[in-house]
Amino acid sequence: MADIPDTAITEQLVELLHHPLMDPQGAPDLEVQLRSCLQMLNAAPASASGSAGMERLFGLLLSRLRQDKVRQLGQLQKAQFTAQHYRSQAMPRHPSLGWKRRIQEIFAARHAVPPLSLADLAASDAPCFSDELPSAFRDALLERACASVSVIMPSWNRAHVISQAVGSALLQSLAAREVIVIDDGSADGTVALLQEKFADAIEQDRLVILSQPRAGVSHARNAGLERARGDVIAYLDSDNTWEPDHLLVACAALQMSGSEGCAYTALCRHNLSAGWSDILYSRYDRLALEQENYVDLNSFVHHRGLYERYGGFDPELTRLVDWDLILRYTAQRAPATLPVLTGHYFIEESMLQNITLTEAAEPNIARIRQKLAVAGA
C-alpha cells in the first residue's frame, strides 16, 4: 500500500480545501485552491511520505477542472455570440421594438417569406444562421439532399471535448454516411470514451474509429481519407462543433460547384482565452487566398474525386495544412460559397493546445509559398 502523507501535511491540505479561496472578482474558485495545494506539496520536505503521489493527484484534479471550465466557457461564449448576432440583426432596422419581440417576429416571418434560391443566398454579404432562412427554403434543401458524406475527424488527447464534436457530426439534419475519428496516439482514454458513449453509432457503422501511433494531423487525416467511403468529404476538428444544418447547407453549396468541385460556408470563431468571437467568411478570391487563408477546413467540403486527383494533406507541414489543401483543390475551379454560419471554431491557449498556437507558422508558410511558385511556373 502506498505511503500515507504526514499528518501535518494532510491537515494543511484539508484546511486549504475547507475554506474557499477567491478569484480576483471575489468569487470562490476551486482552481485557486488546487493550485495552493500543489504549491504546498511542492514545498513539502522530501522526507514527507506520500507527498509525491498526492502532488500527482492534485495536479490531475487541477487539469481535469481546467478542461471542464474550457468546455463550459466554450458553450457560454457560443451562446452569447449567437444571442448577440440575433440581436444585431433585429435592432438596426427596428429601433423602436424590443429586441426579444423582434426576434420572435423574425422567426414568425420565416413562414411568410417566399423561398430563396441558392444563387440569391450566395450573393448575400451578410452571414446568417440557418434558423434565419425561410422554412420553405430549408425544406427544399432537405428534399433535394442526397449526398453520401464521410466526415474526417483527427484527434490527439481530446477526451475532454471530443464528445461534443462527434455528437454534432452525428446529429446532422442531413445525416453523414460515416463519421471517421482517427485517434493519433492519444494517452487520455479517448478511444475508450468514444466506445462507451457512442456504442450504438459504432455498431451501426455511423461512427468509425481508427487508431494509429502518434504521427501528426496530416497523417491522421490522410488515414481517414483512405478509409472514407462517401462521395463527399467533410472535416471537423475534435475541439469544434457544427450547427445541425452544416452538412445540409454545405452540400447544397457543393451542388452549385458541379462534379469534382468544392464549397465552403461561414464559421463562428471563439477565442476563449481573449474573450472575443467573430465571423470568418469572405467570397472566394484566388489572389487573396494565395496571400492568406480565410477558409477554415471545418466549413469546407469537396467531392472525393479531388482527393483522388490531387492527393491529401502534406505530411511535411505541421500547421496551415488546410490552407495548402484548399489552395490545391481550388486551383482549377473556384469553390461555391454560402454565407450561412454552420460551425463553431474554438481557440484556447492552455487546455485545447490548438495547432494555431503551438506550431510555428513561418516554416510552413515558406513551404506553401514554394509550392505555389512551382505550380505557377
N, C-alpha and C positions, 0 to 999 in steps of 0.2 A: 504494500500500500504506500502511496506517495506520502512524503513528509507533510505534516500539518504546520503551517506558518506559526511563528512565535505568537504567543497570546497577546503580547503588546501590539504587534502589527495587526492582528485580527481585530482587536478592539479599535484601533485607529481607523481601519477600513470601515467598520460598522458605523463609527461616529461620522465619518465623511459622507456615507450614503444616507444616514438617518436625517441629517439636516440639509435641506435643499440649498444648493448654490445658485446664484442668479447670473443671467446673461447681462450684457450691457444695458438692455432695456428694462432690467429689473424683474424678468420672468424666470421661474425655475427652469434650470437647464441640466438635464441628466448628463449631457456630453461634458459639461464643465466638471461635474462630479467625477466622472470616469477618468478624465484627464488628471484630476487631482490625485486620484487613487494610483494611477500609473506613476506619477511623479514621486509619490511617497514610496512605492515599491522600488523604483529606480534608486532611491536614496537609502534603501534598507541595507544594513550590513550584510556582507557576503555570507556570514555565518548563519543568517536567519534561514531556518529550514523551510523549504517550500515556497519561498518568495518568488523564485524564477517562474514556477508554474502558475502562481497567482498573477504574475505580470503578464504572462501569455494569455491567461483567461480574460483579464480586464482589457487587454489590447484587442482581443477578438470581439468582446462585447462592444467596445468603442467603434470598431469597424462596422459591425452589423447595425449599430444605431445610426451611424452616418449614412449607410446605404438606405435605410428606411427613410431617413429625412430627405435624401435626394429624391427618392421615388415620390414621396408626398409633396415635396416642393414642386416637382415637375407637373404633377396633376393640378396643383393650385395655380401655378403660373399659366398653364394651358387654359384653365377655366377663366382666369382673369382676362387673358388675351381675347378669348372668344367673346366674352361679355362686352369688352371694350370695342371689339370690331362691330358687333351688332349695334351698340350704342352710337358709334360714329356714323354708321350708315343711316340711323334714324334721325339724329339730331339736326344736321345741317339743313335738311330740306323741310323740316317741320319743327322749328324752334319753339313754337307755342305749345306743342304737345309734350307730355311727359314721356321719357324715353321708353319706359316699360309699356306704356299704352301703344306707342308707335311700333315697337317690336311685335306686339300682338297683331297689329294691323298688317304688318309685313307678311306674317305667316298666314293670315286670313286671305290676303290678296293673292297668294300663290295659286289658289284655285280659280281665280278670275282672270289671270294674265294669259294671253294666248301663248301657245308653245313657241319657244325659240327654236332656231336652227343651230346646228353646231357651228356654222360659219358666223352667225350672229354672236354667239358666245365667244368664239375665238377672236373676234375683232374687238372685244371689250378690253379696256386697260385697267379695269377695277376688279381685282381678285375678290371672289366671294366664296362662301361655303355652299355646299350642295343644297343645304336646307333653304337657301335663299332663291333657288331656282324654282320655276313653276312646277307644280306636281305633275302636270301632263307631260312636260319635257323629260322629267326623270323617269316617268312610267314608260315613255317611248324608248329611252335608252335601255331600260330593263327588257323590253320586248325584243329589241334588236341584238342584245348581248349574246354572244355565242363563243367567245374566246376561251381557249384552253390555256390556263395560266399556271406557270411554275414560279413560285416565289423563292428567291435565294436569300438566305439569312446566315451570315457567318457570325460566330460568337467565340469570345475568349473571356472566361471568368466574369460572366454577366448574369449569374444566377439570381442576383437581387433585382434585375429589371426585365429579364427576357420573357417572363410570363406575360407581361402587358403587350410586348411586341408580337409574340406568337398569337395571343388572343385576338389582337386587332387584325392580324392577317387571316385567321381562320373565320372570323365573323364578318366577312365582306358580303355586301348585298349581291355582288357578282362573285360567287364562290370560286376560289382557286382550285385548280385540279390537285395541286400539292404545294405544301409549304416545306421547303428543304432547309433544315438547320444543319450547318456544318460546324461542329464543335472543334475548335482549333487548339486542342491540348489543354482544356480548362482543368483547373485543380480545385474548383469550388463546388463540385457536385451538380453542375449544370445539366448533364445528361440524365442523371437520376431524378432530378426535379421535374424535367420535362416528361419523362416516362411515367411518373406518378400523376402529374397534373393533367396530362393530355393523353391518357391511355386510350380513350375511345378514338380520338383522331388518329393515333398511331395505328390502331387495329384496322381502321378504315382506309389506311394509306393516304389520308389527307395531310398527315404530318410525317415527314421522313427525317430521321436523324442520322447523320454521318459523323463519324469520329475519326480524327487524324492527329498525329503528333504535331506539336506547335510548328507551324510553317509560315504563318503570316496571312494577312487578309486576302491577298491576291490568290494564293494557292487555295485558300478555303473557298472563295467564290468560284474559282475555276473547277474545283471538285463538284460544287453544286451544279454548275452549268453542264458538266459532263453527265451528271445523273439526271438532269431535268428532262421531262417528257412532254411538257406543254409546248404549244405553238408560239406562245408569248412568254417573255421573261420579265419579271418584275423583281425589284430589290427592296429589302427592308433591313436596316441595321437592328441589332438586338437591343439597343437602348432607345429606339424611336418607335413611334406608333403611327398608324394610318387612321383616317376617318373611315366610317363604314362604307362610303361610296368611292373609295380611292380607285379600286380596280375597275369599277363601272365607268367612271369618268375617264381614267387613263386609257382604257381600251376603246372608249368612244373616240378619243382623240387619235388613237392609233389607226382606227378605220379611215381617218382622213389622210393618213400618210401613204396609203397604198401598200402593196406587198413588199416585204422586207424593209419596212420603214420603222420609225421610232417616234416617240412622243414624250411630252412631259407636262406636268401640272404645276400649280403653285404650292408652296410649302411654308408652314409657320416655323420660325426658328425661335428657340427659347434658351437664352443664356442664363442658367440658374445661378452661376457664380456672380455675374454682374447685375442680374435682376432686370434684364431687358428682353423684349420679344419683338420680332419684326417679320416681314413677309419677304420671301425670296421668290421673285418671278420677274422675268423680262421676256419679251418676244424674242424669237431666235434672230441673232445677228452673228454671222460667222466671224467677222473681224473682231467683234467684241469678245466672242467666246475664245478666240485664239489669244487674247490678252489676259483674260482671267475667267475662271469658271463661275457661272451663275446658274447652272443646272445641277441640282442635287440628285444623287443616284436614287434616293428614296422616293423621288417623284418621277423617275424615268422608267419607261417600258419600251421593249423592242421585240420585233419578230425574231424567232430563233435563227432564221437564215442569216442575220447579221453576225451572230456569233460564229456560225459555221463558215462564213466568208472571211471575216476579219480577225477571228480568234477572240480570246477572252482577256483577262486582266494581266497586265505586265508584272511579273513577279519581282522584277528589279526595282520597282517603285515601292516605297514604304508609305507614301502619302500621295494624295491627288490622283489615285488610281481611277477614280470615277471621271475626272476631267480627261485623262488620257483616253479612256474607252469611249466617252461621248464624242470627243474630237474625231476619233476614227470612224465611229458609226454614223456621224453626220457629215462626213467629208463630201459624199457624193449626192446626198439628198437632205434637204432641210427637214427637221422634225416638225411634226404637228404640235401645237400648244393649246392648252385651255387654261384660262385664269381662274381655276377653281382650287380652293385650299383643301387639299386632300391628305396632308400628312403633317406630323409634328416632329421636329428635329431638336434634340436636347443636347446642350453643351454644359459640362460641369468639370471643374479642374481636379478635384480630389478623388471622387468615387467612380465616375464614369471613365476617366482617363481616355478621352476622345483622341483619336489619332491626330486630329487637327491641332491638339495641344501638346502631344507628346513626341511627334516626329518632326524633324526639321523640313522646312518647305524648300529651301534653296537648291539642294542637290536634285530633288525630284523635279522642280521647275526646269532646271538645266537639261535634264534628260528629255522632258517633254518638248522643250523648245528645239532640241537637237532632232528629235523625231519629226517634228513639224517641218524643219528645214529640209530634211532628207525627202519627206513626202512631197514637198513643193518644188524640189529641184527638177 
